[in-house]
Amino acid sequence: MKVEQNCWRPSSGWASEPGKGLSDKAQLILLFGERPLLKNTKLIQDIRGFYPRAHLLGCSTAGQILGTQVYDNALVLTAVYFENTALQVEKIKMTPGGSRMVGEQLAGRFDKNRLKHVFLLSEGLNVNGTELVKAFSDVLPAPVVVTGGLAGDQDLFQETLILFDGQAERDLVAAVGFYGDAVEIGYGSMGGWDSFGPERLVTCSKGNVLYELDGCSALELYKKYLGPHAQGLPATGLLFPLSVRIENNEQRLVRTILSVDDKTGSMTFAGDIPQGSHAQLMKANLERLVDGASGAAEMCFETSSAARTELAVLISCVGRKLVLKQRVEEEIEAVQEKLGPQAVLTGFYSYGEICPGASTEKCCELHNQTMTITTFYEDVRE
């Protein structure tokens, strides 16, 4: 495996001459950037010219990761050449209320023979991430693991885009499958938030829409706890996610708000909040957030048979970025320290993270407010 990176910024252009190294050898280009930059047709077409044989896959973000730096208003490019690994890329258009169907159809397009891993990127606003990733887990054979994330849009929640080859589109889901035994892939996901306040019963919900907690309007209760922060919903909700506990399951899932509806008193989340589960508010603990990123990196060694990492794709929640502020790069530095200086880091800040949970073996789940990492190493002797 060979990897090269670059960064384009409106004020200065490319950081270095693009395509000079891998050029037509690269098979995959990961592109993470601001929404307007993904819509820059000339910029994207130039990239296709630099890497004429590569598939372009990426999304709009709430911040881009390049090495141990976090950028805003930039387009981060990571070109990858695999010596003994085949790729298959697919996309599908999202339909309202059809997240599970979309997931089943997209997962069904992948050749299952020697499929090792799927990296998935989804639009971030009109999707039920829980249903999407559950469909992938149900359709793909058990050994195949799915990781990835939901596109972001800073803290604006206006529009998210998925880039597939030469075009950035709304309401799109795209994925790349990795084939063969040469590639070793690890994954890890961890949070670092503290719960507070009483645990409440979810008395009315439908999928990822929450209506009532303890028989009362969920939105009104939420606003009561947020106080002055309630004026900035849904963006301020990123600072106070919900911890969801499902009966007979010790693992807690974290959920953040995508939108609110004052007329119905409801809140829409990135993933399901099952009726009958219990929910509790959470708040940030800066040191634990950084420790969580480090813990996610450690998990990657536990889930991969490779002793080292060549490339790591980091997907961290926008809520973590808003809380950490000027300390945001500390969580990236913690990951680099664990993975080692040879690991090339790329990634983005998202509206949701996709990775198996700590207690679910290889079953894919939608997470919020976590640092989720996918690591790659290729055995060239294969």
Secondary structure, DSSP 8 states (H G I E B T S, - for coil): -EEEEEEEETTTEESS-TTSSSGGG--EEEEEE-HHHHT-HHHHHHHHHHSTT-EEEEEE-SSEEETTEEESS-EEEEEEE-SS-EEEEEEEE--TT-HHHHHHHHHHTS--TTEEEEEEEE-SSS--HHHHHHHHHHHS-TT-EEEEEE---TTT-S---EEETTEEESSEEEEEEEESSSEEEEEEEE--EEEEEEEEEEEEEETTEEEEETTEEHHHHHHHHHGGGGGGTTGGGGGS-EEEE-TT---EEEE-EEEEETTTTEEEESS---TT-EEEEEEE-HHHHHHHHHHHHHHHHHH-S-SS-SEEEEEEEHHHHHHHGGGTHHHHHHHHHHH-TT-EEEEEEESEEEEE-TTSTT-EEEESS-EEEEEEEE-TT-
